[in-house]
């Protein structure tokens, strides 16, 4: 769920894009974080990050920060559907605008900048996150401009409807949770679980199961003595 990009493979800054999950319910959010650390000896100026987002997805900026300090004087530009890729809208987050740099957000050496945003969708579907990239100017004697575009990082996100079927039973046996639910033959289901005592994050609890009848049953080993919640998703 991540891709690395560097300016020339040397000690130039590297950018990491991560997704907190790739499957979500319709109307809920997937968080995307782009992180760049300035590994050089000079400050970076005019930094911007761009991403090609499927036009069916809603994008919300959650945070832009430099060394953990939230910035407010950045700009967000939204292009037109299909400007670069068909059915995709280009988004760009800019800390400073060359060449006059009206905003004062240089990235010092060893500093980290993060662009955090969410994507959501009101309908079901699978969507490819296409090319992303970044550009900056290295301050100093040469003021060289560099960046990177990564067109190999085609991550796929899926939005599914909330379950509209009944959970028939949940039993504990032989240190395992045995879960049964109504299912449609041929459909694929994903079982998620949440550890109440450790985290509020939903995690995949078992390999995806393809139903072969009106009832599907999975046995999941219990990995914790704390309470757990279970959720079943029907994948498109």
N, C-alpha and C positions, 0 to 999 in steps of 0.2 A: 504494500500500500504506500510505497514511497519511491521517489526517483531522485537521483543525484544529478546535478549539472554543474560544470565548472567552466571557467573561461577558456583555459588552454591545457588543462590536465596537470598544471603545476601547483603552485601555492596560491593561485588566485582563489577568490571566495567561491564557496560551493553552496548551492541552494537545494534544500530538501523540501519536497511537498508531501504531506501526509494526510490521510483521511482517517477519522476515528472509527469509521465502519463503512461498508459498501452496500449493505442492505438495510432499508428503513421502511417504516410504515408511511403511507401517503399522509401528507400534512406534517410529518415530523422532519427533523433536520439532520443532515450529515455535516459534520464540521471538517473544514479543510484548513490546514495550517501550512503556510510557506515560510521557511526559516532560512535566513542567510547570515553567516558569520564572516566578518571581514578578517581574513587571515593575513592580510598584507600589513605593510608598515606605514601606509598612508591612509588618510581618511577617504571614504567614498562619498561622492556628491552626485546629486541628480538620480538617485536610485529609484527605479520603478519595477514593479512585478506585474506581469499580465498572464491571464489564463483565458482559454477558450471554453466557455460554458454552454452546454446545450440550451437552446433558447426556451425550451419547455420548463426549465428549472428556475426557481426563484432564488436570488442571491441576496444575502444580507451580510454586511460587514459587521463583524463582532468586535474586533480589536486590531489596532495597528500600534505596535510598541517597539521601542528602542531600548535594549538592555532592561526589559521588563517595565519600562516607564511608558504609559499610554500616551500616544501622540494625538493631537487634535488638528494640527495644521497640515494635513495631507489632503490630497485630492483623489477622487474616484471618477474615472471616465468610463462610460459605457458606449460601445459602438453599436452598429446596426447588425441585425440578424443576417448572417451569410457574408459579412465583410471579409472573413478569412476562410472559414470552413462552412460548408452548407449546414443550415439548421443550428449554427452555433453563434453566440454573441460574445465579442471580445470585451473583457473587463480589464481595466488597468488601475492599479493603486500606485500613486506617485508621491514620494516624500519631498522631492524638490524638482523644480522645473528648469532645465538648462535653457539659455546659458546665463540668465541673470540670477537664478537661484533665489526667488523671492521668499521661499520658505527656508527655515534654518534647521535642517535635520541632517547634518553630516553624520556618517557612520564611522566612528573612530576605529582605529586598529583594535582587533580582538572583540569588537562590539557585535551584538546580534540584533537583527531586526526581524520582526515577525508580522506577517499579514494573516489574520484569522477571519474567515468568513464561513457562512453556512449555505448549503444548498438544500432545497426542498421541492416537492412536487405534489400537486393536488390530485394527480391521476397515476395509475400504475404504469410501469414501463422500465426498460433498461436504457441507460444513457452512457455514452462514452465521453470521458473528459479528455479532450484533445491536447494540443500543444500548449505548453506553458513556457515562460522565459522571464528574463530580467536583464536590465541594462544599468550601468553606473559609470561614473567618471572617477578615475583615481587621481586625487589631487597630488600635486608635486611638480616636478620640472617638466614632465611630458604631458600631464593631464590626459592620459590615454583613456579612451572610451572602450569598454568591453562589456560582454554579457554572454548569454547563452540561451538558445532555444532548444527545448527537448521535445522532439516530435515522436519519440519512441515510447513515451509513457502514456499509453492508452488505457487508463483505468476505467472500469465499468462499475457504475452504481445502479442499484435496482430499488425501485419503490413498489411496495406491495400493499394490498388492502388489508385492513385489520381483519382478523379471523371472524368468519361468519358461521362457525360450526361449533359444536358442543364438545367440551372436554368431558369425556365419559367417566374417567376414573384416574386416581393417582394413589398408588399403593407402595408401601415400603417393604422390601423383601430382600434378604441376603445382602444387606448394605448397598442396596440399589433402589432407585425410584423407577417404578414401572408405570408408564403413562400411556393412556389410550384416549383416542379422540375420533370423532366422526371424520371420514375422509372420502374423497372422490377418487375412484380407481384411475390410475395413470397420472395423477397429479403429484407434484413434488412438495414435500413439507420440510420445514426447518424448525428444530426444537432449540429454544433459547432458555438460558437460566440466569438467575441473578442471586448472588450471595448477599443476604441481608446484612451480615455482620462485617463485610469487608469492603464492598463497593456497590454503587448503584448502577453499574454498567451491565447491560445484557451481553452475554457471551454465548456463542454457539456451543450447545451441550453434546451434540452427537452428529455424525455424518447425515447429510440430507437423505430423507427416506422417500421413495416412490411408492405410493399407495397401490395395493393390489386388491383392495376390497373396500367395503363400507366402513371398516374400522382399522386404524393403524395403531400399533403398540410398539413402544420403544422402552428399553431398559437402560438406565443411565446410572453408572456408579456414583455413589455419594462421596464427594471429595472434601466435605466439610461437615463439622458437627453443628454448624449454625443453620438457621432456617434458610430455605431457598424458595424462590418463585420460579415458575415455568411459564413459557409462552410458546405457542405454536404459530408459525407463519406459513401460509400457502404461497409458494413462489410462482411467478408467472411462467 
